[in-house]
Amino acid sequence: MSSESVEEYLEAIYSINERGEKAKNQELAEKLKVSPPSVTQMIKRMADEKLVEYEPYKGATLTGKGNALAQKVVRKHRLLERFLYDYLKLPFEKVHDEACRMEHSLSDEATAALCKALDNPETCPDNLPIPHCSLGIDDCEQCEEARSKIIEETPLTTQLSRLHPGEGGTVAYIRSGVQSGKRLQDMGLTPGTHIEMVNAAPFQGPIEIEVRRTSLALGRGLASHVYIHVEDEGKPWRRVHPHGPHHNSARTD
């Protein structure tokens, strides 16, 4: 699987899951302008890589790792759309396709610089939310300091609410108000703590997690404030930065 193809699929599935729906093959084929059999083949391969959970005839949903990867791509795409529309004054109907062409070659360093230049926008021209920076910082100055300490690629981060049963990771940071943050910390959800998703109720119901050998139940809304560094085996198609965040090449191991 080429990294660019996977990123396109991740982005397309994310945009559909974002509406609270499973991504069906026919809709993906239309979005990506490929044949339905090609979609079926790619989705099965992505399921093997644990990027999606797929039910035939029902559709695909991103796993925690899939969401973390998708959010990196979507963040780049929506920041680029903001830049193209607000600064370069491209017509609204052209910014999406142009951002698609640019996003795959945009490094993490350039993404951070673009975000700072745009003053950390919250939405794209379509008024869709731009995923948060994965570093868990509050402003652009903190971003520069945090990024200067990164030796390898920016870690994969997503909300606890997006994990599937059996997935896990460590708490990266909490992004919430004081009251919610204190409640989460009192539950033991502090940075560095390992968490595993045990069960997730359907229809955006509560989730059950295991923290320090203790089972906890919490609502999806509260769980969405907890950002997790997801466990990742680093598959061959991933885009990595072998010399730090300033480089962008494909690993072949």
C-alpha positions as CSV (number, residue, x, y, z in Angstrom):
1,M,0.0,0.0,0.0
2,S,1.4,3.4,-0.9
3,S,1.3,6.0,1.9
4,E,-0.5,8.5,-0.2
5,S,-3.3,6.0,-1.1
6,V,-3.7,5.1,2.5
7,E,-3.9,8.7,3.6
8,E,-6.6,9.4,1.0
9,Y,-8.7,6.5,2.4
10,L,-8.1,7.5,6.0
11,E,-9.2,11.0,5.2
12,A,-12.3,9.9,3.3
13,I,-13.3,7.4,6.0
14,Y,-12.7,10.0,8.7
15,S,-15.0,12.6,7.0
16,I,-17.8,10.0,6.9
17,N,-17.3,8.7,10.4
18,E,-17.3,12.3,11.5
19,R,-20.9,12.5,10.6
20,G,-21.6,9.5,12.9
21,E,-21.9,7.1,10.0
22,K,-19.9,4.0,8.8
23,A,-18.1,4.5,5.6
24,K,-19.7,2.3,2.9
25,N,-17.8,1.1,-0.1
26,Q,-20.0,2.8,-2.6
27,E,-19.6,6.2,-1.0
28,L,-15.9,5.8,-0.7
29,A,-15.7,4.8,-4.4
30,E,-17.5,8.0,-5.3
31,K,-15.4,10.2,-3.1
32,L,-12.1,8.7,-4.2
33,K,-13.1,8.2,-7.8
34,V,-12.1,4.5,-7.8
35,S,-14.0,1.3,-8.5
36,P,-16.0,-0.4,-5.7
37,P,-13.8,-3.6,-6.0
38,S,-10.7,-1.4,-5.5
39,V,-12.3,0.0,-2.3
40,T,-13.1,-3.5,-1.0
41,Q,-9.5,-4.7,-1.6
42,M,-8.0,-1.6,0.2
43,I,-10.4,-1.7,3.1
44,K,-9.6,-5.4,3.7
45,R,-5.9,-4.5,3.7
46,M,-6.4,-1.6,6.1
47,A,-8.4,-3.9,8.4
48,D,-5.5,-6.3,8.4
49,E,-3.3,-3.4,9.5
50,K,-5.8,-2.6,12.3
51,L,-6.6,0.8,10.8
52,V,-10.3,0.1,10.4
53,E,-13.0,-2.2,11.7
54,Y,-15.0,-3.4,8.7
55,E,-18.3,-5.2,8.5
56,P,-19.3,-6.3,5.0
57,Y,-22.4,-4.5,3.6
58,K,-22.3,-2.2,6.7
59,G,-19.2,-0.2,6.3
60,A,-15.9,0.8,8.0
61,T,-15.0,2.7,11.1
62,L,-11.5,3.9,12.0
63,T,-9.8,2.3,14.9
64,G,-7.9,4.4,17.5
65,K,-4.7,4.1,15.4
66,G,-6.6,4.8,12.2
67,N,-8.2,7.9,13.8
68,A,-4.8,9.1,15.0
69,L,-3.3,8.8,11.5
70,A,-6.4,10.3,9.9
71,Q,-6.4,13.3,12.2
72,K,-2.8,14.1,11.2
73,V,-3.8,14.1,7.5
74,V,-7.1,15.9,8.1
75,R,-5.3,18.6,10.2
76,K,-2.9,19.3,7.3
77,H,-5.7,19.3,4.8
78,R,-7.9,21.7,6.6
79,L,-5.1,24.1,7.5
80,L,-4.1,24.2,3.9
81,E,-7.7,24.9,2.9
82,R,-7.7,27.8,5.3
83,F,-4.4,29.2,3.9
84,L,-5.5,28.8,0.3
85,Y,-8.9,30.4,0.9
86,D,-8.0,33.2,3.3
87,Y,-4.5,34.2,2.1
88,L,-4.2,33.1,-1.5
89,K,-7.9,33.9,-2.2
90,L,-8.5,30.8,-4.2
91,P,-12.2,30.2,-5.1
92,F,-14.0,28.1,-2.5
93,E,-14.8,25.3,-5.0
94,K,-11.1,24.9,-5.7
95,V,-9.5,24.8,-2.3
96,H,-10.4,21.1,-1.5
97,D,-8.7,19.6,-4.5
98,E,-5.7,21.9,-4.2
99,A,-5.2,21.0,-0.5
100,C,-5.5,17.3,-1.5
101,R,-2.5,17.7,-3.8
102,M,-0.4,19.5,-1.2
103,E,-1.1,17.6,2.0
104,H,0.9,14.5,1.4
105,S,4.2,16.4,1.1
106,L,3.7,18.7,4.1
107,S,6.0,17.9,6.9
108,D,5.1,18.1,10.6
109,E,7.4,21.1,11.0
110,A,5.7,22.9,8.1
111,T,2.3,22.0,9.5
112,A,3.2,23.6,12.8
113,A,4.6,26.7,11.0
114,L,1.4,27.0,8.9
115,C,-0.8,26.7,12.0
116,K,1.2,29.5,13.7
117,A,1.0,31.7,10.6
118,L,-2.8,31.2,10.5
119,D,-3.1,32.0,14.2
120,N,-4.2,28.5,15.2
121,P,-7.6,28.4,13.4
122,E,-10.4,26.2,14.7
123,T,-12.3,25.5,11.5
124,C,-11.7,25.1,7.8
125,P,-13.6,27.1,5.1
126,D,-16.3,24.4,5.2
127,N,-16.7,25.2,8.9
128,L,-15.5,21.7,9.9
129,P,-13.3,21.5,13.0
130,I,-9.5,21.3,12.5
131,P,-8.1,18.4,14.7
132,H,-6.0,19.6,17.5
133,C,-2.2,19.6,17.5
134,S,-1.0,16.2,18.9
135,L,1.5,17.9,21.2
136,G,-1.1,19.0,23.8
137,I,0.0,22.6,24.0
138,D,-2.1,25.8,24.5
139,D,-0.4,28.3,22.1
140,C,2.1,28.5,19.3
141,E,5.1,29.5,21.4
142,Q,4.6,26.3,23.5
143,C,4.4,24.4,20.2
144,E,7.8,25.6,19.1
145,E,9.4,24.6,22.4
146,A,7.7,21.2,22.4
147,R,8.6,20.4,18.8
148,S,12.2,21.3,19.4
149,K,12.4,18.4,21.8
150,I,11.1,15.8,19.4
151,I,13.7,13.5,18.0
152,E,11.5,11.2,16.0
153,E,8.2,11.6,14.3
154,T,5.3,13.3,16.2
155,P,3.6,10.6,18.2
156,L,0.2,9.3,17.1
157,T,-2.5,10.8,19.3
158,T,-6.3,10.6,19.4
159,Q,-9.1,10.9,21.8
160,L,-9.9,8.1,24.3
161,S,-13.5,8.1,23.0
162,R,-12.2,7.0,19.6
163,L,-10.5,3.8,20.7
164,H,-12.1,0.4,20.1
165,P,-12.3,-2.5,22.6
166,G,-8.9,-4.1,22.8
167,E,-7.0,-1.0,21.9
168,G,-4.8,0.8,24.3
169,G,-2.2,3.5,24.8
170,T,-0.9,6.0,27.3
171,V,-2.4,9.3,28.4
172,A,-0.7,12.1,26.5
173,Y,-2.6,15.1,27.9
174,I,-6.1,16.3,28.9
175,R,-7.8,19.1,27.1
176,S,-10.7,20.3,29.1
177,G,-12.0,22.8,31.7
178,V,-10.7,22.8,35.2
179,Q,-13.6,20.9,36.7
180,S,-13.6,18.1,34.1
181,G,-9.8,17.9,34.2
182,K,-9.8,17.5,38.0
183,R,-12.5,14.8,37.7
184,L,-10.4,12.9,35.2
185,Q,-7.2,13.2,37.2
186,D,-9.1,12.0,40.3
187,M,-10.0,8.9,38.3
188,G,-6.3,8.3,37.7
189,L,-6.2,9.5,34.1
190,T,-2.9,11.4,34.3
191,P,-0.2,11.7,31.6
192,G,1.9,8.6,31.2
193,T,-0.8,6.3,32.5
194,H,-1.6,3.2,30.4
195,I,-5.2,2.7,29.4
196,E,-7.0,-0.1,27.6
197,M,-10.5,0.1,26.2
198,V,-12.6,-2.8,27.5
199,N,-16.0,-2.1,26.1
200,A,-17.9,0.6,24.3
201,A,-21.7,0.9,24.2
202,P,-23.3,1.6,20.8
203,F,-24.9,4.9,19.8
204,Q,-22.2,7.0,21.5
205,G,-23.0,5.4,24.9
206,P,-20.6,5.2,27.8
207,I,-17.3,3.3,27.6
208,E,-15.5,1.0,30.0
209,I,-11.7,1.2,30.4
210,E,-9.0,-0.5,32.5
211,V,-6.6,1.8,34.4
212,R,-4.1,0.5,36.8
213,R,-5.9,-2.9,37.0
214,T,-9.2,-1.1,37.8
215,S,-12.3,-0.9,35.6
216,L,-13.8,2.5,35.1
217,A,-16.9,3.6,33.2
218,L,-17.2,7.1,31.8
219,G,-19.3,9.0,29.2
220,R,-18.0,9.6,25.7
221,G,-18.1,13.3,26.2
222,L,-15.8,13.2,29.2
223,A,-13.6,10.6,27.4
224,S,-13.2,12.9,24.4
225,H,-11.2,15.3,26.6
226,V,-8.5,12.6,27.2
227,Y,-5.9,12.3,24.4
228,I,-4.0,9.1,24.1
229,H,-0.7,8.1,22.5
230,V,-1.9,5.1,20.7
231,E,0.1,1.9,20.4
232,D,1.6,1.6,16.9
233,E,3.8,-1.0,15.3
234,G,5.0,1.3,12.5
235,K,3.9,-0.4,9.4
236,P,5.9,-0.2,6.1
237,W,3.6,2.2,4.3
238,R,3.8,4.8,7.1
239,R,5.4,8.2,6.3
240,V,8.3,8.6,8.7
241,H,11.0,11.2,9.3
242,P,14.3,9.2,9.6
243,H,16.2,12.3,10.7
244,G,13.6,14.0,12.8
245,P,10.5,16.0,12.0
246,H,12.3,18.0,9.3
247,H,12.4,15.1,6.8
248,N,9.7,13.2,5.0
249,S,10.3,9.8,3.4
250,A,8.9,6.3,3.3
251,R,10.2,3.5,5.3
252,T,10.6,0.1,3.6
253,D,11.5,-2.2,6.5
